[in-house]
Each structure stands twice: as structure tokens, then as C-alpha cells.
């Protein structure tokens, strides 16, 4: 199940990479498609998926007990950032 979930997350990450590349270089939209229509994807999307996978692959290497301090920092940072973002959005909406 974890492998399937990682694939889904990698595909979503590839969409984010596509958006970032498109914002920097509009020519990303014009990459010619070399994949067959039956594949359900195109060359641009697959390249973005592969770039995300390649960038995120090193994060899978360390063992969990070696990066446990990152999870401790995340447990402090994420709720704090969420509360700050919530307050910011309330103030920005004037309400």
C-alpha cells in the first residue's frame, strides 16, 4: 500500500513541478509528446513526474531512527505555522 501511495504522491508532486517549470519557462507547454495516446499521459507530465521522483528519492534513503529529530521539529513547526496562517487569513479577510 505504501508503494501505491508514494506513486500517487509522486504524481501529484510531478504536477507541482510542472506548475513551477511552467511559471519559469512557458516553453514547457510546448514539449512534443513522444508517448502513445493509450498511455494516458504525455511526455511533459512524465518528465515532471520523473524529476520529482529523482529529487525526492534521496529522502527515502535514511533510516527512520536517524531522522526522528526532523519529525520532532515538524511536530512543533507545523501546528505553529497552521495557527499563524489561520490568524493571517482571518485578518486578511477582515473578519
N, C-alpha and C positions, 0 to 999 in steps of 0.2 A: 504494500500500500504506500509506503514511503517513497518508493521509486516513482510510482504514478503521480503522487502529489508533487514531487520535485519536478517532474516533467511539465505538469500544469503550471507550476510557479515559474519555471524557466520560460515557458511560452508567454506568460504574462510579462515577465521581465524583458523578453525579446520585444514585446510591443512597446515597452517603455524605452528601450534602446532605439527602436525605430523612431519614436517621437523625438528623442534627443537628437538623433542624427538628422532628422528632417528639419529641426529647428536651426541646426548649424549649416547644413548643406541641403538646399532644396532639390539638388540633383539626385538625391537618394530615391525620390519618387520615380525617377526615370531609369532605374536599373532594369535591364531587359530580363524577361522571365525565361529561364532555361529549363524549368521543370514542366512536366506534363500537367495538363488541366486536371487529370484524375488524381493527382497527388493531394489536392485540397489546399495547397499553399502556393507561394510563389518564391522566386529567388530572393527578393528583397526581405521578405519576412523570415525565410530560413536563415539568411546571413545574419540578421539581427538576433534571432534565437541562438545561433551558434556563437556570436560574440558575447552574449550574456552568459551562456553556458561556460565559455572559455574564461571569462572574467570571474565567475562565481566558483569555478572548480577548485581553486586553492583553498577556499573556505571549508571545503569538505574534508580536507586532509587532517587537520589537528584533532586529537582525541578530545572527548568531551571534558574530561577532568583537567585538561590543560588550559581550557578556555572558560572555566567556570566563573572566573572573575569578570569576564565580559558580560555574562548573564546577570551578575550582581549589579554591575554598573547599569545595565539595561533596566533592571527592576527598579532602580532609583530614577533613572532619566526618563523613561517612557511615561510613567504616570505624571511626573512633573511637567513634561512637555505637553501632555494632553490637557492638563489643567490650565496651563498658560495659554495654549491655543484656544481653549474654550472661552476663557476670560477675554482674550483678544477679539474673538468673533462676536461676543456679546457687546463689547464696547464699540466695535466697528459697525454693528447693526443698530447701534443706539437703542438698545433695548434690553 
